[in-house]
Amino acid sequence: MNNITFTYNQEAALAAGQSAFINESGAYVVTIQEAKYMTSSGGAESIEFSVEADDGKKANYLNVYTKKKDGTPNKFGVNMINAIMGCAGVQQLTTKMINAHTHISPEFTNKRVGLVLQKTLKTKSNGKDTYSFDILLPFIAQTRQTLDEQINGLPAQTIDKKLETLQDKDERNNAPATYHQQYQSEYPGDDVFFE
């Protein structure tokens, strides 16, 4: 008797050779796998999201900085966390210690949310190109509405309008000076995250 080790799966076959990671700017409905509290080497604090899209592709190291390195609140980041909470249906965040070096927000785990992600092209310290993603705008996964649209009873339009003009951001060394360079010392760097 032969033991069956594989049964043909066309979806798996078509996925062969494709990236298991989100690699394009766009709007994604994701499940939050982990929301980890982080502190950069410069002292800036963030919540770092690891997510998985409905198609199985993942994105890691989605940092939303909530405190500047001087300890003052980063208003943009605080607003973004609140928007993600609202879109995911989370009322409060706590901290749970996983081990001495890992603290997470368990309230975000397994929550579905929509995220508009922008790809940022960068140059690593060794001169090679790399990229990361920034969260531009969260939205409600089930309706594709932003919080503003939901609260005001408006149809879902903002995300599609955002996607019409969404482009990758180029912060590579040969690119012109950009916003990123002002905050480079707060960002822990991608050298450990991307090869």
RODO-2510 file (C-alpha; in nm, 4 decimals, decimal comma):
residues 195
     n   res          X          Y          Z
     1     m     0,0000     0,0000     0,0000
     2     n     0,1279     0,3443    -0,0918
     3     n     0,1094     0,6236     0,1632
     4     i    -0,0103     0,9492     0,0101
     5     t     0,2302     1,2287     0,1008
     6     f     0,0829     1,5085    -0,1113
     7     t    -0,2491     1,5870    -0,2749
     8     y    -0,2325     1,8420    -0,5557
     9     n    -0,3397     2,1911    -0,4482
    10     q    -0,3606     2,4340    -0,7404
    11     e    -0,3554     2,7414    -0,5138
    12     a    -0,0329     2,6220    -0,3509
    13     a     0,1165     2,5389    -0,6907
    14     l     0,0462     2,8888    -0,8230
    15     a     0,2046     3,0418    -0,5107
    16     a     0,5363     2,8649    -0,5709
    17     g     0,8182     3,1123    -0,6134
    18     q     0,6116     3,4066    -0,4915
    19     s     0,7028     3,6095    -0,1870
    20     a     0,5412     3,5190     0,1433
    21     f     0,5579     3,8867     0,2393
    22     i     0,3646     4,1944     0,1412
    23     n     0,5933     4,3741    -0,1023
    24     e     0,3781     4,6469    -0,2597
    25     s     0,2146     4,9661    -0,1335
    26     g    -0,1594     4,9194    -0,1024
    27     a    -0,4656     4,8548     0,1148
    28     y    -0,4688     4,5241     0,2998
    29     v    -0,7115     4,3551     0,5344
    30     v    -0,4903     4,1919     0,7948
    31     t    -0,5007     3,9961     1,1172
    32     i    -0,2640     4,1294     1,3807
    33     q    -0,0350     3,8453     1,4848
    34     e     0,1523     4,0484     1,7461
    35     a     0,1740     4,4056     1,8734
    36     k     0,5029     4,4402     2,0592
    37     y     0,6167     4,7348     2,2719
    38     m     0,9603     4,8476     2,1508
    39     t     1,2228     5,1034     2,2494
    40     s     1,4792     5,2123     1,9907
    41     s     1,8479     5,2505     2,0722
    42     g     1,7841     5,6277     2,0875
    43     g     1,5014     5,5870     2,3390
    44     a     1,1979     5,6414     2,1132
    45     e     0,9066     5,4107     2,1980
    46     s     0,6802     5,2338     1,9502
    47     i     0,4313     4,9566     1,9062
    48     e     0,5592     4,7169     1,6418
    49     f     0,2943     4,5226     1,4510
    50     s     0,3350     4,1872     1,2792
    51     v     0,0392     4,1159     1,0541
    52     e    -0,0888     3,8585     0,8080
    53     a    -0,3100     3,9511     0,5136
    54     d    -0,6088     3,7443     0,4077
    55     d    -0,4005     3,5957     0,1240
    56     g    -0,1401     3,4688     0,3750
    57     k     0,1240     3,7309     0,2992
    58     k     0,2883     3,8851     0,6029
    59     a     0,4359     4,2187     0,7041
    60     n     0,6562     4,2606     1,0083
    61     y     0,8241     4,5550     1,1771
    62     l     0,5361     4,7988     1,1213
    63     n     0,6424     5,0498     1,3860
    64     v     0,4160     5,3259     1,5101
    65     y     0,6225     5,5593     1,7288
    66     t     0,4237     5,6829     2,0286
    67     k     0,7003     5,8594     2,2256
    68     k     0,9924     6,0647     2,1032
    69     k     1,3418     5,9938     2,2311
    70     d     1,3047     6,2822     2,4797
    71     g     1,0024     6,1024     2,6340
    72     t     0,7376     6,3412     2,5024
    73     p     0,4362     6,1977     2,3181
    74     n     0,4575     6,1635     1,9413
    75     k     0,1136     6,3016     1,8533
    76     f     0,1075     6,1429     1,5071
    77     g     0,1848     5,7991     1,6534
    78     v    -0,0605     5,8339     1,9425
    79     n    -0,3345     5,9318     1,6943
    80     m    -0,2441     5,6364     1,4694
    81     i    -0,2608     5,3857     1,7581
    82     n    -0,6011     5,5239     1,8575
    83     a    -0,7227     5,4950     1,4968
    84     i    -0,6026     5,1338     1,4763
    85     m    -0,7743     5,0620     1,8094
    86     g    -1,0991     5,2128     1,6831
    87     c    -1,0910     5,0245     1,3532
    88     a    -1,0052     4,6959     1,5288
    89     g    -1,2646     4,7427     1,8043
    90     v    -1,0112     4,7641     2,0892
    91     q    -1,1065     4,9880     2,3839
    92     q    -0,7824     4,9825     2,5862
    93     l    -0,4296     4,8475     2,5715
    94     t    -0,2370     4,6707     2,8429
    95     t     0,1063     4,5169     2,8517
    96     k     0,1804     4,1476     2,8920
    97     m     0,5337     4,0231     2,9497
    98     i     0,6209     3,7260     2,7275
    99     n     0,9829     3,7163     2,8475
   100     a     1,2357     3,9618     2,9884
   101     h     1,2800     4,1288     2,6478
   102     t     0,9305     4,0998     2,5001
   103     h     0,6184     4,2882     2,6080
   104     i     0,3057     4,2767     2,3929
   105     s    -0,0382     4,4307     2,3818
   106     p    -0,2603     4,1186     2,4011
   107     e    -0,5725     4,3169     2,3072
   108     f    -0,4481     4,3519     1,9480
   109     t    -0,3681     3,9807     1,9008
   110     n    -0,5872     3,8198     1,6326
   111     k    -0,7798     4,1429     1,5628
   112     r    -0,8701     4,2121     1,1999
   113     v    -0,8124     4,5593     1,0644
   114     g    -0,7544     4,7264     0,7311
   115     l    -0,4245     4,9064     0,6755
   116     v    -0,3036     5,1267     0,3927
   117     l     0,0693     5,0524     0,3763
   118     q     0,3284     5,2631     0,1970
   119     k     0,6518     5,1018     0,0843
   120     t     0,9623     5,3063     0,1646
   121     l     1,2777     5,2337    -0,0340
   122     k     1,5976     5,2703     0,1719
   123     t     1,9697     5,2146     0,1607
   124     k     2,1260     4,9901     0,4253
   125     s     2,4530     5,0840     0,5923
   126     n     2,6334     4,8398     0,3612
   127     g     2,5029     5,0302     0,0564
   128     k     2,2478     4,7695    -0,0531
   129     d     1,8866     4,8633    -0,1178
   130     t     1,6097     4,7520     0,1157
   131     y     1,2562     4,8578     0,2017
   132     s     1,0127     4,8880     0,4876
   133     f     0,6457     4,9734     0,5249
   134     d     0,4683     5,2548     0,7052
   135     i     0,1048     5,2499     0,8127
   136     l    -0,0626     5,5483     0,6452
   137     l    -0,4244     5,4907     0,7377
   138     p    -0,6216     5,2186     0,9150
   139     f    -0,9740     5,1256     0,8114
   140     i    -1,2503     4,8930     0,9245
   141     a    -1,1897     4,5521     0,7701
   142     q    -1,5547     4,4595     0,7201
   143     t    -1,6749     4,7829     0,5577
   144     r    -1,3569     4,9446     0,4187
   145     q    -1,4653     5,2671     0,5938
   146     t    -1,2312     5,4920     0,7885
   147     l    -1,3393     5,5752     1,1431
   148     d    -1,4538     5,9188     1,0266
   149     e    -1,6682     5,7636     0,7543
   150     q    -1,8222     5,5147     0,9966
   151     i    -1,8935     5,7701     1,2711
   152     n    -2,0507     6,0145     1,0235
   153     g    -2,2446     5,7480     0,8307
   154     l    -2,0515     5,8127     0,5076
   155     p    -1,9809     5,5559     0,2363
   156     a    -1,6329     5,4025     0,2084
   157     q    -1,4471     5,6342    -0,0318
   158     t    -1,1315     5,7553     0,1443
   159     i    -0,9299     5,4350     0,0980
   160     d    -0,9910     5,4171    -0,2780
   161     k    -0,9060     5,7881    -0,3155
   162     k    -0,5848     5,7328    -0,1167
   163     l    -0,4894     5,4396    -0,3407
   164     e    -0,5305     5,6519    -0,6566
   165     t    -0,2287     5,8638    -0,5579
   166     l    -0,0343     5,6176    -0,3379
   167     q     0,3264     5,5771    -0,4461
   168     d     0,6357     5,4216    -0,2932
   169     k     0,8482     5,6666    -0,0957
   170     d     1,2144     5,6766    -0,2025
   171     e     1,4608     5,7473     0,0787
   172     r     1,7640     5,5756    -0,0696
   173     n     2,0965     5,7521    -0,0404
   174     n     2,0839     5,8685    -0,4032
   175     a     1,7327     6,0093    -0,3516
   176     p     1,6730     6,3726    -0,2511
   177     a     1,6554     6,4550     0,1219
   178     t     1,3205     6,3614     0,2731
   179     y     1,1178     6,3593     0,5918
   180     h     1,2760     6,0297     0,7042
   181     q     1,6212     6,1772     0,7501
   182     q     1,4969     6,4069     1,0279
   183     y     1,3974     6,1038     1,2368
   184     q     1,6652     5,8581     1,1307
   185     s     1,8291     5,8609     1,4742
   186     e     1,4990     5,7498     1,6324
   187     y     1,4504     5,4588     1,3941
   188     p     1,6303     5,1378     1,4983
   189     g     1,7225     5,0605     1,1372
   190     d     1,6363     4,7838     0,8972
   191     d     1,9761     4,6144     0,8849
   192     v     1,8618     4,3523     1,1342
   193     f     1,5220     4,3071     0,9670
   194     f     1,5903     4,2762     0,5953
   195     e     1,8684     4,1028     0,4103
***
